[in-house]
Structure formats: C-alpha cells, structure tokens
Amino acid sequence: METSDSGFSLIELLIVVAIILVITAIAIPDLLRSKNAANQASAVGSLHVIVSSEASYSSTYSSGYSSTLAELDGSSTPATSLAAGLIDSVLASGMKSGYNFYYVPCVTPGVPNSGSLGPGSCGATINVYQVSSNPINGSGYGNFYFVDNSSVIRQNTTGPAGPTDPPLAG
C-alpha cells in the first residue's frame, strides 16, 4: 500500500513566507510615500478651506478676521461670530491628517511659526492673520506650509514656512 502525503512541506511553506516578506519589503516604502503625499495634499486643502472661511467670516460679520480657528467652527443655529460653522471641528482643533495648524491673528509679518508665535495687537478689528501648517513629526515627514491674508500658500521643505518662502506651484 502506498501512502500519499497531502499538504505542503516545510521548505514550500518557507518559500511562500519568504516571497511574501520580499513583496512586503518592496511595497511598504511606496505606501509610506503615498501616505505622506496624501497628508500634504490634505494640509494644502485645509489651508484653502481656512482662507475661504476667513473671507466668508470677514464679509459676514464685518469685524475683520476671526481671532481663533475655533471661531470658524461651530454648529449653533443661527451661526454667530464665535461659532461661525465654516470649518469642521477636526480642523478647528488645530490638528488634521498628520499636520499641526497654528493660527495667529494680528501677527507682525515676516516671521515663520514653529508653534510658539503669539498673537500680536491690532485693536478692535483683526486685519491680518497667518496660518502655519507643520508636519506633526517634523522635518522628513512632509513639507511645511504657510498662508496669510494674502491667500498665497507658501512652502518650505526643511522647517516652518514663512512669508518669504516660495509659493506653492499650481
């Protein structure tokens, strides 16, 4: 009587595992690059949303720009200048898609923001603002972005972006 072994041998299983590991090693760096690119696109999109929301806020409430990102958020009915309902609560929290968003009203122009820049003084009407968008894990995890009330988004690849950095192409 002959006995037939069914199933895989140890060598066959090890070869399959080795092939899976090689494919994984090839795919993971591409997935990480894709994730960073998606986070960067989200950061730029979020800056567009903030700029548009500030324009709406300014024209709706005739009091200049908002004093915080949180004022652009809100779901109160009717909307108020303290809860305008123009951006989502995730963006209003200052952190979205791997980026920190630093909103500073009445800032003195010309200073990149690493997160330590405080608001300036401009009286009753906020007539200038800036937003810096920095990767949460720092350099190497994406570009740094900057926008102010001029609506020109600028970028820097090595550190916090500021008003003298080149504009985002596109």
N, C-alpha and C positions, 0 to 999 in steps of 0.2 A: 504494500500500500504506500502510495506517495502522499506526503503531506505538503500542502501548499501554504506558504506563509503569505498572509494578506497584510496590507499596511505598508508603511514606509520604514526604511532602515534609518538608523541614526545618522548616517552620512547624508542621506537625502534630506532629512529634516534640517541638518546643519547648513546644507547648501541653500535651502529655501530661506532660512533665517538670515544668512549672510547676504543674499540678494536683497531682501527687504531692508536690511541695515544700509546697504550701499545706496539704494533708491532714496531712503530717508535722508541720508547724509547729503545727497545731491539736492533734494527738494527743500530742506529747512532754510538754507540761506536765501533762496528765492522767496519763500513765504515771509521771512522777516523783512526783506526789502519791500515786498508788496505791502506789508502792514505799515511800515514807515511812510511809504508813499501815500497810502490811504489816510494816515493821520495828518500828514502835511496838507493834503487836499482838504481835509475837514477843517484844519486850522484856518486856511485861507478862506474857505466858505464861511466859517464863523465870523471872521473879520468883516467880510462883506455884509453879513447879517447885522453886525453891530453898527457899521457905518450907515446902513439903510435905516435901522431903528433909530439912531441918533437924529437923522434928518427928519424922520416922522415925528419923533418926540419934540424936536425944536419947533417944527411948524404947528404941531397940535397944541402945545402948552405955552408957546410964546415966551418961554422963560430961559432960552438957551438950551444947552445940552443937559443931560442927566448928571447927577453927582456920583452915581454908582451904577454898576451893571444891574444890581438888584432892582433899581427903579425901572429898568426896561422890562423886567419880568412882572409877573402878577396875573391873576385871573379874576380880579374883582370886577364887578359889573355895577355901574359903568367903570371904565378904566380911569385911573387918576394919575397925576404926575408922580406919585410914589409907587404905583403899581400899574404901569402902562400896558402890560400884556403884549409887548413887541418881540420878546425873545423867549426861548424856553428856559425852564428852571435849571437845567443842567449847565447851560452856557452862563446863566446869571450867577451860578455858584463860583465861576472863575476857573473851572477845570473841565475839559472835554477832550476826548479822543487822544489822550497822551500829551496834552498841552495845558499849561497854566496860562490864563489870560489875566493880565494886570491892567486894570482901567484906572487912569489917573486924570481927574479934572483939573483945570487951571494950572497945568504944568508949564514950567519955563521951557520953551522949545530948545531942542538940541541935545537932550540927554537920553541915552538908551536906558531902558528899565530892566533891571535884573530881578525886580520884585521888591526892591527896597525904596523906591521913589515914592514920596508922599505927595498929596495934593498941594497945589500952590494956592495963591489967593487971587480971586478975580471979582470980588464983590457979589452983588445980588444975582447977576447973570453969568452963567458959566458959558464962556465964549470959545474956549479951547479945551481939547482933551487929547489923550493919546492912549493907545492900547498896544501892549506888547504881548506877544504870544510866544512862549518859550517851551521847548520840549521838557517834560517833567523830569526825565533822566539826564538832561543836559546835552552838551555837545556830543555829536556822534549818533544821536537818536532823531535827527531831523533838523531842518532849518529853523532859524529864529525869525519872527515876523514882527512888523511894526506898522501901525496906521495911526494917523491923527485926523483932525477935522478937515484936512485937505483931501481925504479919501484915497490917497495913494498908498498902496500896500508896498512895504519895503522888506527886504530880506537880508539876512547875514547867515553864513554857514558855520561860523565859529563861536559866536557869542551874541548877547542880546542886540537886536537890531535897533537902529535909531533913524532919525530924520535925514542923516547924510548917507545912509546905505542905498544901494541901487534899488530902483523899483522892481517889483515882480514883473517879469516878462509875461506878456499875454494880452 
